[in-house]
Amino acid sequence: EPEVTQTPSHQVTQMGQEVILRCVPISNHLYFYWYRQILGQKVEFLVSFYNNEISEKSEIFDDQFSVERPDGSNFTLKIRSTKLEDSAMYFCASMMDRNNSPLHFGNGTRLTVT
Amino acid sequence: RKEVEQDPGPFNVPEGATVAFNCTYSNSASQSFFWYRQDCRKEPKLLMSVYSSGNEDGRFTAQLNRASQYISLLIRDSKLSDSATYLCVVNGGGFSGGYNKLIFGAGTRLAVHP
């Protein structure tokens, strides 16, 4: 069964550094998402991406965050200057279409900011 | 009112028990409903979609009441392997630019013991 893949599985970085989290969505899916989950808390929506542009973003997704789909397969999340509170599990997800389709999640990247 | 609200849990039940989870959602325009399962420090995985007429998948039964904006999940004959957090997931309601944001409840933890 096709799956969403994310790399790396764990990223440790120092406060103020830039990080790029990478994802390869399922190949025939059209909608792409980033969610995050701080340890012990709920899964929170960050951003959705369709047709090479952001469709919607949450208030968490401020100017420090950006997404890109540079080559038609990879979907990346960049955090420009990480803060301690960015430490979380970041999940990439993709969806085939908007007609009652579920989200398919990758295994996640655990980001630790020290 | 929270967008998606679930029983706080945890539910501690013996093997073989029947357990029911409830969920309410605030956006009457929501059209897609799902139950996901999340194991500790893993990604959410789709358990089942929820249809208006109710649906069953083996030991799992999901119901939707649009008038009350209420979703339920019933697990019969609980197994040890059912121990996980169960997430109620609802789409944000309405479509614009092709997005279909899914919103997660905080989850209800289930612990099945021998």
Interface residues (C-beta under 8 A of the other chain):
Chain A: L30 Y31 Y33 Y35 Q41 K42 V43 E44 F45 S48 Y50 N51 E53 S55 E56 M89 F91 M95 R98 N100 S101 P102 L103 H104 F105 G106 N107 G108 R110
Chain B: Q31 S32 F34 Q38 R41 K42 E43 P44 K45 L46 S49 L87 V89 F95 S96 G97 G98 Y99 N100 K101 L102 I103 F104 G105 A106 G107
